[in-house]
Amino acid sequence: MNARPLPAAAAPRIQMPSLLAALLIMLVGTLYPPLMADAAGKADHNLAMALFWAMSAGFVRGVGFVPRLWVWRVLFSGWTCAAALLLAAMLKLQH
């Protein structure tokens, strides 16, 4: 039995910017959880949601997975990762 390599178009391609963003969010959120708190020390759920969305999109796209359904492809794209990071930065700067 002969194992053939995948064609170049079907081979998953690592997207380093998205993967690095997801890894950075994971590490910073683990090592410094007060980042996701407001000035009073309570959890900022909107900021956490934006960061976790960016992290999820970064991991999905970063490992090279591209969903077939267009809705999931949009929600977990590299551009969505960047947009969610921008949203998180704007929410953090509001405090």
N, C-alpha and C positions, 0 to 999 in steps of 0.2 A: 504494500500500500504506500503510495507516494503522497507525502504531505506537501501541499503547495502553499506558498506564502499568499497572504491576502493581496489583492490588487491595491495599488497606491491610493485609489479613491476610497476604498473601504477600510483602510488601516486607520485606527484611531490616532489622532494627532494631539499631543499634549499642548495645551495653551498656557504657557508659563505665566503671563501676567495675571490671568484669572486664578490659576492655581496658587501663585504666590500671595495674591490678595486674600484668598480663602484661608491659607495657612497663617498669615499674619493676623487676621481677625480671630482665628481660633486660638492662637497663642496669647495674644493680648487680652482677649476676653477671659481666658483661663487664668492668666497670671495677675491680671488687674481688673477684677469684676466691678469695682467702683466706677469704671469708665461708663458703665451703662446705668448710672444712677444720676438723679437730678441733684440740685444744690442742697436739698433737704435730706439727701441720703436715701430717698425712696427710689424704687426701680422705675426707670424711664422706659415704659413699654414700647413707645413709638420708636425710640432710638434702638432698642434691642431688636425690634422687628426689622428695621432697616438693615442693621448689621447682620442679623441671621439670614435675611434674604440675600444680601450680598455674598455671604459665606456659602450659602447653598448653591447659588448660581455659579459662584467661582469654582466650587468643587465639581459640579456637574460638567461645566464647560471645560474646566481646567484639565480633567483627566481624559478629555477627548470625546465625551459622550454627546451626541447631538440627537435629541428626541425627534421622532418622526412627525408627531402632531404639531402643527404650527403654534398652537397656544403654548405648549410646554417649551417649544424651541425659543419662543420670545421670552417667556418667564425665566428661563435658565440660560440666557445667552451671556456672552462677555460684556455686551453693552448694558444689559440689565444689571450685571454686577457693578459696573462703573456708576450707573445711575443710582443704585441703592447706596453705594458708598458716598456719593455726592449728597443724597438725601440725609444720610446719617451725619455727615459733616455739618450740613445746614441745621439739623435738629440740635446737634451738640453746641453749635455756636449761638443758638438762641438763648441758652442758659447763662 
